[in-house]
Amino acid sequence: MKHSLLALALACSFVSQVVGQQPTTSQTPPASDQDEVVRITTNLVQIDAVVTDRNGKQITDLSSTDFAIYEDGHPQEIKNFSFISLQPMPTTAAPTPAPERATAAPVPPIQLRPEQVRRTFALVVDDLGLSFESMYFVRKSLHKFVDEQVQPGDLVAVIRTGAGIGALQQFTTDKRLLHAAIEHIKFNAQTRSIGAFAPVDANTFDARSVAGPNNAEDFNSKKAGERQTNNESMARAAEKQYRDQIFSVGTLGALNFVVRGLRELPGRKSIVLMSDQLSLLDPQGGTDFRTLENVRRLTDLANRASTVIYTMDARGLQPLNITAADGSYGSVGQPSAYASGPASQFFPNGDMIANRANDFFDSQTGLNYLARQTGGFFVQNDNDLNHGLRRVLDDQKGFYLIGYRPDAATFDAKTGRPDFHTLEVRLKNHPGLSVRTRTGFYGVPNEAARPVYRTREQQLTAAIASPFASGAVDLRLTSLFLNDPTYGSFMRSLIYVDAHSLTFTNEPDGTHKATVDVAAMTFGVDGGVVDQRFRTETLQVRAAEYRAALRDGLTFGINLPIRKPGAFQLRVAVRDAASERVGSANQFIEVPNLSKSQLTLSGLYVASNESRQTLNASAQTGGAAAVALPSDASATEGQLVESEPQTGPAVRRFRAGMVIDYGYEAYNARLDSAMKRPHLQTQVRLFHDNQQIFTGKVLDITGQPDSRRLVAFGHLQLGQNLTPGDYILQVIVSDVAGKERPRVASQWLPFEIK
């Protein structure tokens, strides 16, 4: 296999020793506290419940004797009972930093482990159901929510119902990523309306009035001297109903996608759906059974995934009577035969006003049902969307777990189809309190309700489509952006796999063999597939290599060319062919536009000094070993041979006191007008537990003639007093050439001290 390595020249070589202050270590609860919330099995049905007072304040000090639970109206004996608190643990607050310059590098986002996640929110923006008017208020409210209400320990995603797996639609702690996702929420021109509702006049089509008594002609269908028959109006009503159903299916499909992904995460999760409408009724006021059945299946899926759905009507409080925009003149004749109420006696379109109000209330039926069935609540008639979001946050302080043992008949489908069983939780002797919980479930155990993916393609596709990194194969993903004069921009991705997740067979010649399928797909902001790679790797190693693989793991490399700048999301899935176990990982990638001449950094290479010396002992410059990076998109793909994978660039698991190397490239540096050469300054910062614990000296990068592509590396000695845990290394580069204001670029990468 062809190897192409870029030995980063000794542009700047410096050693920094990390010592100094240590942050107070925050406590994190054991993951087992929240591993399972809702359980629907043949020997235990367990649900969550929230109790509040008249002011909406949570009550957290009740006991099992204060509750009664009923299945299909029959009382059940409570076997399991506990209260799970989601209040954040007390931590020592970091000192307030001094105001930074506009050119200062941003602080890297917090990197959370699964057990550190306190709350998980999916903010689902129904751009298929939001009007142009509502979209503005939703975006404004979400920006404020991210700035003021998202706290450390919160895992948040902003997801659009009208988009696919977009690059920005991922769960993250990075507020900059969330703000970028909010900025990409646009009004969907094919959505239902421009405003909360359209003004009414004599030319307005009214779906409710087309089915008058005795198939009479509709007064409101007059236009330009022509009269439409009731059959023509009915056709228009059917078209509108079909259009609304299509949008509803799209909205429910997006929610279904999110819930299926949330199912893989432990604990209680939350979805906040912001929409203008989700109706369960047809234009004539009857039940839309197609939409209702889809909503019922979604609520059952959400309940099994321990997910609570909160819904918000983004229209807020609307005036449903006559407004200044409604036409009160220009219609000669008498009121419609179907008009009712005082307005119909003086206003020719009074029946439309009444029907418009009915349509408004009907459009809320699905939102109310969806929240009520999953233990959430419906926020309506509130023009302050952030007030509704605060109510949702207040509802996340904790919950009760209540479980009972079901009868055998609960899961006995006598009719061939599983029966729906209603659940009700009541409070004893607490008249001032109210309880919210899930309202029922289908008589199918959780094990049988999970989908089964049988083929290799189905398994890999399901893992790629999941909005979360998950699965039975433990893997890590690290991607580095690089640019080559010949090959252009590309992404070098390193995939680390825990060898214990793979199945090795003993071969007759004494070797050990495993086969893995690797799939990698890159998605753009719009959800379209930008690039994809599928490989099957056969690993055959001898006894010593096999023991090393079990001890240190395996690393694979994939190169993905990037044809245009922008935001992308890389998703990788690895499948063990023998056991059919699958794991996935994803990473946000931002590819800069180098043609704009902005100072830009490549991806950051970080590895231990020991790993680098083993890999590149012959790559010496001035007596110092150099950091190695792939120079073009033809660099090695497939399994990579590393003597120290744990301390290599794919895993980055170091020990206190170890010397680590870091390297990068800087593009588009300015030339000093006097010296005719670039002048860059670099500085490193180290973060732990959301606190900056080390700041390196400012050093110069000089002596390189090519301003378009400068290379640099440095060494960092980790202090012996650094505690085990997760850290973030940030490199800041300032372009100080000339008299213009300095330009600043930064890159960061997490690592671990064990």
C-alpha positions in Angstrom: 0.0 0.0 0.0 1.2 3.5 -0.8 2.3 5.6 2.1 2.5 9.4 1.6 3.6 11.3 4.7 4.1 15.0 5.3 7.0 15.6 7.7 6.1 18.9 9.2 9.3 21.0 9.1 10.9 22.4 12.2 9.1 25.7 11.6 8.7 26.2 15.3 9.7 23.8 18.0 8.9 24.4 21.6 8.2 22.4 24.7 5.6 23.6 27.2 5.1 22.0 30.6 1.6 21.9 31.9 1.3 22.5 35.6 -0.6 25.0 37.7 -4.1 25.2 39.0 -6.5 22.3 39.1 -10.3 22.7 38.9 -12.6 21.2 41.5 -13.7 17.9 40.2 -17.5 17.7 39.8 -19.5 14.7 40.8 -21.4 12.7 38.2 -24.0 10.2 39.1 -23.6 6.6 38.1 -25.1 5.8 34.7 -27.1 2.9 36.3 -29.4 5.4 38.1 -31.1 6.3 34.8 -30.3 3.3 32.6 -33.9 2.3 32.3 -37.0 4.5 32.8 -39.9 3.1 30.9 -40.0 -0.7 30.8 -42.7 -2.8 29.1 -42.0 -6.4 29.6 -44.0 -9.5 30.6 -42.9 -9.3 34.2 -42.7 -5.5 34.8 -44.4 -2.5 33.5 -42.6 0.7 34.7 -43.5 4.2 33.8 -42.4 7.7 34.8 -44.6 10.4 36.4 -44.3 14.0 37.3 -46.2 15.6 40.1 -46.8 19.4 40.3 -48.8 21.8 42.4 -51.2 24.5 41.2 -48.3 26.8 40.2 -46.6 24.1 38.2 -43.8 23.5 40.8 -42.6 20.0 41.1 -43.3 17.9 44.2 -40.5 15.6 44.9 -41.1 14.2 48.4 -44.0 11.7 47.9 -43.9 8.0 48.7 -45.4 4.9 47.0 -48.4 5.1 49.4 -49.3 8.4 47.9 -49.9 6.8 44.4 -52.3 4.4 42.8 -51.8 2.9 39.4 -54.5 1.4 37.1 -54.3 -0.7 34.0 -57.5 -0.7 31.9 -59.3 0.6 35.0 -58.1 -2.2 37.3 -55.8 -1.3 40.3 -52.3 -2.7 40.3 -49.9 -3.3 43.2 -46.9 -1.1 43.0 -43.7 -3.2 43.1 -41.1 -0.6 42.1 -41.0 3.0 43.3 -38.3 5.6 43.3 -37.6 9.3 42.6 -34.9 10.2 40.1 -33.5 13.7 40.5 -32.1 15.4 37.5 -30.9 18.5 39.4 -27.3 19.3 38.5 -24.6 18.5 41.1 -23.2 21.5 42.9 -19.9 22.5 41.3 -17.4 25.3 41.9 -18.1 28.0 39.4 -15.3 29.1 37.2 -14.1 32.6 37.7 -15.7 35.1 35.4 -13.2 35.8 32.6 -12.3 39.3 31.6 -14.0 40.6 28.4 -12.1 39.4 25.4 -11.2 41.2 22.2 -13.3 40.7 19.1 -10.4 38.8 17.6 -10.0 36.5 20.6 -10.3 32.8 19.9 -13.5 31.1 21.2 -13.5 28.7 24.1 -13.8 25.1 23.0 -17.2 23.4 23.8 -17.5 20.9 26.7 -17.0 17.3 25.8 -19.6 15.1 27.7 -19.3 11.5 28.4 -22.7 9.6 28.4 -22.7 9.4 32.2 -22.2 13.2 32.4 -25.4 14.0 30.4 -28.0 15.5 32.7 -30.7 16.4 30.2 -31.2 15.5 26.6 -33.4 17.8 24.4 -34.4 17.5 20.8 -35.8 20.9 19.6 -37.8 19.9 16.6 -38.8 22.8 14.4 -41.7 21.8 12.2 -40.8 23.8 9.1 -43.4 21.8 7.2 -46.1 23.2 9.6 -44.8 26.7 10.5 -46.0 29.8 8.8 -43.6 32.6 7.7 -44.8 34.7 10.6 -44.2 31.9 13.2 -40.8 31.0 11.8 -39.4 34.4 12.7 -40.5 34.1 16.4 -39.3 30.5 16.6 -35.8 31.4 15.5 -35.6 34.3 17.8 -36.8 32.3 20.8 -34.4 29.4 20.1 -31.4 31.8 19.9 -32.4 33.1 23.3 -32.9 29.6 24.7 -29.4 28.5 23.7 -27.8 31.6 25.1 -29.6 31.8 28.4 -31.1 28.4 29.3 -28.9 25.6 27.9 -26.6 24.6 30.8 -23.5 22.4 31.2 -24.6 18.8 31.1 -27.3 19.5 28.5 -27.2 17.6 25.2 -29.2 19.5 22.6 -30.1 19.2 19.0 -32.0 21.5 16.6 -33.8 19.4 14.0 -36.0 20.4 11.1 -38.9 18.2 10.0 -38.4 19.2 6.3 -34.7 18.2 6.2 -32.8 15.0 6.1 -29.6 14.1 8.1 -28.2 17.5 7.8 -24.7 18.4 9.0 -26.1 20.7 11.7 -28.7 18.3 12.9 -26.8 16.5 15.6 -26.8 16.4 19.4 -24.1 18.6 20.8 -23.0 20.8 23.7 -21.5 23.4 21.3 -23.6 26.5 21.4 -22.0 27.8 18.2 -23.2 24.7 16.4 -26.7 25.1 17.8 -26.8 28.8 16.7 -25.6 27.7 13.2 -28.4 25.1 13.1 -31.0 27.8 14.1 -29.7 30.1 11.4 -30.3 27.4 8.8 -34.0 27.2 9.7 -35.8 28.8 6.8 -39.4 29.3 5.9 -40.5 26.4 3.7 -42.1 27.9 0.6 -44.3 24.7 0.3 -45.6 25.0 3.8 -49.2 25.5 4.7 -49.5 29.3 5.1 -47.8 32.7 5.4 -49.5 33.8 8.6 -51.4 32.1 11.4 -54.5 32.3 9.2 -55.5 34.1 6.1 -57.9 37.1 6.1 -61.5 36.3 5.0 -63.5 38.0 2.2 -66.1 37.0 -0.3 -63.5 35.3 -2.5 -62.0 33.1 0.2 -62.4 29.4 -0.2 -63.9 27.8 2.9 -63.5 24.0 3.2 -66.0 23.7 6.0 -68.9 25.3 4.1 -68.7 23.1 1.0 -70.8 20.3 2.4 -74.0 22.2 3.1 -77.4 20.6 3.4 -79.0 19.0 0.4 -75.8 19.5 -1.6 -76.7 23.2 -2.0 -74.5 25.6 -3.8 -72.0 27.5 -1.6 -72.6 31.2 -1.3 -68.9 31.7 -0.5 -67.7 30.2 -3.8 -68.8 33.2 -5.9 -66.0 34.8 -7.8 -66.0 37.2 -10.7 -69.7 36.5 -11.4 -69.2 32.8 -11.6 -70.7 30.2 -9.3 -68.9 27.0 -8.4 -71.0 23.9 -7.8 -70.6 22.1 -4.5 -68.9 19.2 -6.3 -66.1 21.6 -7.4 -65.7 22.9 -3.9 -65.6 19.4 -2.5 -62.7 18.6 -4.9 -60.8 21.6 -3.6 -61.5 20.5 0.0 -60.2 17.0 -0.7 -57.1 18.5 -2.3 -56.5 20.6 0.8 -57.1 17.7 3.1 -54.6 15.5 1.1 -52.0 18.3 1.2 -52.3 18.7 5.0 -52.1 14.9 5.5 -48.8 14.8 3.5 -47.3 17.6 5.7 -48.5 15.8 8.8 -46.9 12.5 7.7 -43.6 14.4 7.1 -43.8 15.9 10.5 -44.5 12.6 12.2 -41.8 10.9 10.2 -39.2 13.3 11.4 -40.4 12.8 15.0 -40.2 9.0 14.5 -36.6 9.3 13.3 -35.6 11.3 16.4 -37.4 9.0 18.8 -35.7 5.9 17.3 -32.4 7.5 17.8 -33.2 8.6 21.4 -34.1 5.0 22.2 -30.4 4.2 22.2 -29.6 6.7 25.0 -30.1 5.9 28.6 -32.4 7.9 30.9 -35.4 10.1 30.3 -35.2 12.2 27.1 -37.3 15.1 25.9 -38.6 16.4 22.5 -40.0 19.9 22.1 -42.0 20.1 18.9 -42.7 23.7 17.7 -45.4 23.8 15.1 -48.5 25.8 13.9 -50.7 22.8 13.5 -51.1 19.0 13.7 -54.8 18.2 13.3 -56.5 14.9 13.9 -59.7 16.0 12.2 -60.7 16.3 8.6 -62.2 19.6 7.1 -65.7 18.4 8.0 -64.8 17.8 11.6 -64.6 14.0 11.5 -61.6 12.0 12.7 -58.6 11.7 10.4 -58.0 8.0 11.2 -54.8 7.8 9.1 -53.1 10.6 11.0 -54.5 9.4 14.3 -53.1 5.9 13.8 -49.6 7.4 12.9 -49.7 9.5 16.1 -50.7 6.5 18.2 -47.8 4.4 16.9 -45.4 7.4 17.5 -46.6 7.8 21.1 -46.1 4.1 21.8 -42.6 4.3 20.3 -41.8 7.4 22.4 -43.1 5.8 25.5 -40.9 2.7 25.0 -37.9 5.0 24.3 -38.5 6.8 27.6 -39.1 10.0 25.7 -41.4 12.8 26.7 -42.8 15.0 23.9 -43.7 18.6 24.7 -45.6 20.5 22.0 -45.8 24.3 21.4 -48.2 26.2 19.2 -45.9 28.8 17.8 -48.8 31.0 16.8 -49.4 32.0 20.4 -52.6 33.8 21.3 -54.5 34.8 18.2 -57.6 37.0 17.6 -60.2 34.6 16.2 -63.0 37.2 15.7 -63.2 39.8 12.9 -59.9 41.6 12.3 -59.1 44.7 10.2 -57.6 42.4 7.5 -61.0 40.7 7.0 -63.2 42.0 4.2 -66.4 43.4 5.6 -67.6 45.0 2.4 -67.9 44.2 -1.2 -70.2 41.2 -0.8 -73.8 41.9 -1.9 -76.5 39.5 -0.8 -77.5 37.8 2.4 -75.6 35.6 4.8 -74.8 32.0 3.9 -77.4 29.5 4.9 -74.8 27.8 7.1 -73.8 31.0 9.1 -74.5 31.1 12.8 -74.0 33.6 15.6 -74.4 37.4 15.8 -71.6 38.1 13.2 -73.5 36.4 10.5 -76.4 38.9 10.7 -74.2 41.9 9.9 -71.1 40.4 8.2 -71.6 38.5 4.9 -68.7 36.2 5.7 -69.6 35.5 9.3 -69.8 31.8 8.7 -66.2 31.8 7.5 -65.1 33.7 10.7 -66.7 31.0 12.8 -65.2 28.2 10.7 -61.8 29.8 10.9 -61.9 29.7 14.7 -63.0 26.1 14.5 -60.1 25.3 12.2 -57.7 27.0 14.5 -58.8 24.8 17.5 -58.9 21.7 15.3 -55.3 22.3 14.2 -54.2 21.9 17.9 -55.8 18.5 18.5 -52.7 16.5 17.4 -50.3 18.7 19.3 -52.4 18.3 22.5 -52.8 14.5 22.0 -49.1 13.9 21.3 -48.0 15.7 24.5 -50.7 14.2 26.7 -50.1 10.6 25.7 -46.3 10.8 26.4 -46.4 12.6 29.7 -45.6 16.0 28.4 -47.8 19.1 28.1 -49.1 21.4 25.3 -48.0 25.0 25.4 -50.7 27.2 23.8 -52.0 30.8 23.8 -48.6 32.0 24.9 -46.9 34.7 22.8 -43.6 34.3 24.7 -42.2 31.1 23.4 -39.3 31.3 25.8 -41.7 31.2 28.7 -42.9 27.8 27.3 -39.4 26.6 27.0 -38.7 27.6 30.6 -41.7 25.5 31.6 -40.2 22.5 29.8 -36.9 23.0 31.6 -38.6 23.3 35.0 -40.3 20.0 34.2 -36.9 18.3 34.0 -36.0 18.5 37.7 -36.9 14.9 38.3 -39.5 12.2 38.0 -41.0 9.2 39.9 -40.6 5.7 38.7 -43.7 3.5 39.3 -43.7 -0.2 38.4 -46.1 -3.1 38.7 -46.2 -6.8 37.5 -48.8 -7.2 34.7 -51.1 -10.1 34.2 -50.4 -12.7 31.5 -53.4 -11.5 29.6 -51.8 -8.1 29.1 -49.6 -9.5 26.3 -52.0 -12.1 25.0 -53.2 -10.8 21.6 -56.5 -12.7 21.3 -57.5 -11.0 18.1 -54.2 -11.4 16.4 -53.3 -7.8 17.0 -51.9 -6.4 20.2 -54.4 -4.7 22.4 -53.9 -1.1 23.6 -53.9 -0.9 27.4 -54.7 2.3 29.2 -52.7 3.5 32.2 -53.8 5.9 34.9 -51.8 7.2 37.9 -53.8 8.8 40.7 -52.7 10.6 43.8 -54.3 9.8 47.2 -55.4 12.5 49.5 -53.6 15.3 47.6 -56.3 17.4 46.1 -54.0 20.4 45.3 -51.6 18.3 43.3 -51.7 16.9 39.7 -49.8 14.1 38.1 -48.8 13.6 34.5 -47.7 10.3 33.0 -48.0 8.1 30.0 -51.5 7.1 29.1 -51.0 3.5 27.8 -49.1 1.0 25.7 -49.6 -1.8 23.2 -49.4 -5.3 24.5 -46.1 -6.1 23.0 -42.9 -6.6 25.1 -40.0 -4.2 24.4 -37.9 -7.0 22.9 -40.6 -7.9 20.3 -41.3 -4.2 19.5 -37.7 -3.5 18.4 -37.1 -3.6 14.7 -34.9 -6.4 13.4 -32.4 -5.5 10.6 -31.4 -8.8 8.9 -29.1 -7.9 5.9 -25.7 -6.2 6.0 -27.1 -3.2 4.1 -30.0 -2.8 6.5 -27.7 -3.0 9.5 -25.2 -0.4 8.2 -27.9 1.9 7.0 -29.7 1.9 10.3 -26.5 2.7 12.1 -25.7 5.5 9.7 -29.2 6.9 10.0 -29.1 7.0 13.8 -28.7 10.6 15.1 -26.4 9.2 17.8 -23.1 7.5 18.1 -24.2 4.1 19.4 -24.0 0.4 18.9 -22.4 -2.9 20.1 -19.1 -2.2 18.4 -17.1 0.4 20.4 -15.4 2.9 18.0 -14.0 6.4 17.9 -13.8 8.8 15.0 -11.2 11.5 14.5 -11.2 13.6 11.2 -8.6 16.1 10.1 -9.1 18.7 7.4 -6.1 19.1 5.1 -5.4 20.8 1.8 -3.0 19.8 -0.8 -1.9 21.9 -3.8 -2.6 19.0 -6.2 -5.5 17.1 -4.6 -7.3 20.1 -3.1 -9.2 19.8 0.2 -9.8 16.4 1.8 -10.7 14.8 5.1 -8.4 12.2 6.7 -10.6 10.1 9.0 -9.1 7.8 11.6 -11.5 5.1 13.0 -10.5 3.3 16.1 -12.2 0.0 17.0 -12.0 -1.9 20.3 -10.9 -5.3 19.2 -13.0 -6.9 21.9 -16.0 -5.9 19.9 -14.9 -8.1 17.0 -15.1 -11.8 16.5 -11.8 -13.5 15.7 -11.7 -17.1 14.5 -8.7 -19.4 14.9 -7.3 -20.4 11.5 -5.4 -23.7 10.8 -2.1 -21.9 10.4 -2.4 -20.4 13.9 -3.5 -17.0 12.9 -6.6 -15.1 14.0 -9.0 -13.8 11.5 -11.9 -11.2 11.6 -13.9 -9.5 8.9 -15.4 -6.1 9.3 -17.6 -3.9 7.0 -16.9 -0.1 7.2 -19.3 2.4 5.8 -18.7 6.2 5.8 -21.1 8.9 4.5 -20.8 12.6 4.4 -23.9 14.7 4.6 -24.3 18.4 3.7 -26.4 21.0 5.5 -29.4 20.1 3.3 -29.2 16.4 4.2 -27.9 15.4 0.8 -25.1 12.8 0.5 -21.9 14.5 -0.5 -19.6 11.4 -0.5 -19.7 7.8 0.6 -17.3 4.9 1.1 -17.9 1.2 1.7 -15.1 -1.2 2.5 -14.8 -4.7 3.7 -11.6 -5.4 5.7 -10.3 -8.9 6.4 -7.9 -8.9 9.4 -5.6 -11.9 9.7 -2.9 -11.5 12.5 -0.5 -13.8 14.3 -0.7 -14.5 18.0 1.5 -11.6 19.1 -0.4 -9.1 16.9 -3.7 -10.6 18.1 -2.8 -10.0 21.7 -1.7 -6.5 20.9 -5.0 -5.8 19.1 -7.0 -7.0 22.1 -4.8 -4.8 24.4 -4.6 -1.6 22.2 -7.4 -1.9 19.6 -7.3 -1.4 15.8 -7.1 1.8 13.7 -8.5 2.2 10.1 -8.0 5.2 7.8 -10.4 6.6 5.2 -9.8 9.6 2.9 -12.8 11.7 1.8 -12.3 14.3 -0.8 -14.2 17.6 -0.2 -15.2 19.3 -3.4 -16.6 22.5 -1.9 -16.4 24.4 1.4 -19.2 24.3 3.9 -20.5 22.4 6.9 -20.7 18.6 6.8 -21.5 15.7 9.0 -19.4 12.6 8.7 -21.1 9.4 9.8 -19.3 6.1 10.1 -20.6 2.6 10.8 -18.5 -0.6 11.5 -20.1 -4.0 11.4 -18.5 -7.3 12.7 -19.4 -9.8 9.9 -19.5 -12.9 12.2 -21.6 -11.6 15.0 -23.5 -8.9 13.0 -22.8 -6.4 15.8 -22.8 -2.8 14.5 -21.4 0.5 16.0 -21.5 4.0 14.7 -19.9 7.4 15.3 -20.4 10.9 13.8 -18.5 14.1 13.7 -19.2 17.7 12.6 -16.8 18.9 9.9 -16.4 22.5 8.8 -14.4 22.9 5.6 -13.2 26.5 5.1 -13.2 28.4 1.8 -9.5 28.9 1.2 -10.2 31.1 -1.9 -11.4 33.9 0.4 -7.8 34.4 1.7 -8.8 34.1 5.3 -6.4 32.7 7.9 -7.3 29.1 8.3 -5.9 26.1 10.2 -5.9 22.5 9.2 -7.1 19.8 11.5 -5.0 19.3 14.6 -2.7 16.2 15.0 -2.2 15.2 18.6 -0.2 12.1 19.7 2.3 11.1 22.3 6.0 11.6 21.8 6.4 7.9 22.2 3.9 7.1 19.5 5.5 9.6 17.1 9.0 8.3 17.6 7.8 4.8 16.9 5.9 5.7 13.8 8.4 8.2 12.3 11.8 7.6 13.8 13.4 8.3 10.5 11.6 11.6 9.9 14.1 13.9 11.5 14.7 17.7 11.0 17.5 19.3 12.8 17.7 16.4 15.2 14.1 16.6 16.4 11.5 14.1 15.3 8.7 15.6 13.2 5.0 15.1 13.3 3.6 13.1 10.4 0.4 13.9 8.5 -0.9 12.6 5.2 0.0 15.0 2.4 -2.7 14.0 -0.1 -5.9 12.1 -0.6 -4.0 9.0 -1.8 -2.6 8.3 1.7 -3.1 4.8 3.1 -6.6 3.6 3.5 -7.7 0.5 5.5 -6.0 -0.8 8.6 -3.1 1.3 9.9 -0.2 -0.3 11.8 0.5 1.5 15.0 2.8 0.4 17.8 1.1 2.6 20.4 -2.6 3.0 19.2 -3.7 4.2 22.7 -1.5 7.2 22.6 -1.8 7.7 18.8 -3.8 10.3 16.9 -7.0 8.2 16.8 -7.4 7.5 20.5 -5.2 10.1 22.4 -5.3 8.4 25.8 -2.2 9.7 27.6 -0.6 9.5 31.1 0.3 12.3 33.4 3.8 13.4 32.8 3.9 12.3 29.2 5.2 14.5 26.4 2.6 14.9 23.6 3.2 16.3 20.1 0.8 18.4 18.1 1.0 19.6 14.5 -1.0 21.6 12.0 -0.9 23.6 8.8 -1.8 27.3 8.5 -3.2 28.6 5.2 -3.4 32.1 3.7 -1.0 34.0 6.0 -0.4 37.6 5.0 3.0 38.9 3.9 4.7 41.6 5.9 5.0 44.6 3.6 8.5 45.4 4.7 10.0 41.9 5.2 7.9 40.2 2.4 7.4 37.2 4.6 4.6 35.9 6.9 4.6 36.5 10.6 2.4 34.2 12.7 2.2 33.8 16.5 1.0 30.7 18.2 -0.3 29.9 21.7 -1.8 26.8 23.3 -4.5 26.5 26.0 -5.6 23.5 28.0 -9.1 23.0 29.4 -10.5 20.6 31.9 -14.0 20.5 33.4 -14.9 23.6 31.4 -12.1 25.5 33.0 -8.9 26.8 31.4 -6.0 25.3 33.4 -3.0 26.2 31.3 -2.0 29.0 28.9 1.3 28.7 27.0 3.6 31.4 25.9 3.1 33.3 22.7 5.7 32.1 20.2 6.6 33.1 16.7 6.3 31.0 13.5 8.8 32.4 11.1 11.3 31.4 8.5 8.9 29.8 5.9 8.7 31.4 2.5 5.3 29.9 1.4 2.6 32.1 3.0 -0.1 29.9 1.5 0.8 26.9 3.5 2.9 27.1 6.7 3.6 24.0 8.8 4.2 23.9 12.6 4.4 21.5 15.4 5.1 21.7 19.1 5.6 19.6 22.2 3.6 19.7 25.4 4.6 18.0 28.6 1.7 17.0 30.8 2.2 17.8 34.5 2.4 15.0 37.0 -0.4 16.6 39.0 -3.0 16.4 36.2 -5.9 14.3 37.4 -7.5 11.6 35.2 -10.3 12.8 32.9 -11.1 14.5 29.7 -9.1 17.5 28.5 -9.2 19.8 25.4 -6.0 21.1 23.7 -6.6 24.4 21.8 -4.1 26.0 19.4 -4.5 29.7 18.6 -2.7 31.3 15.7 -2.6 35.1 15.1 -1.5 36.7 11.9 0.4 39.8 13.0 2.1 40.7 9.7 1.7 44.4 8.7 -0.1 47.1 10.4 -3.6 45.7 9.9 -5.7 44.3 12.8 -4.4 40.8 13.6 -6.4 37.8 12.2 -7.0 34.9 14.5 -7.7 31.2 13.8 -7.9 28.3 16.2 -8.3 24.5 16.3 -9.0 22.2 19.3 -9.1 18.5 19.9 -10.0 16.5 23.0 -7.8 13.9 24.7 -7.9 11.8 27.8 -5.5 11.3 30.8 -5.9 7.9 32.3 
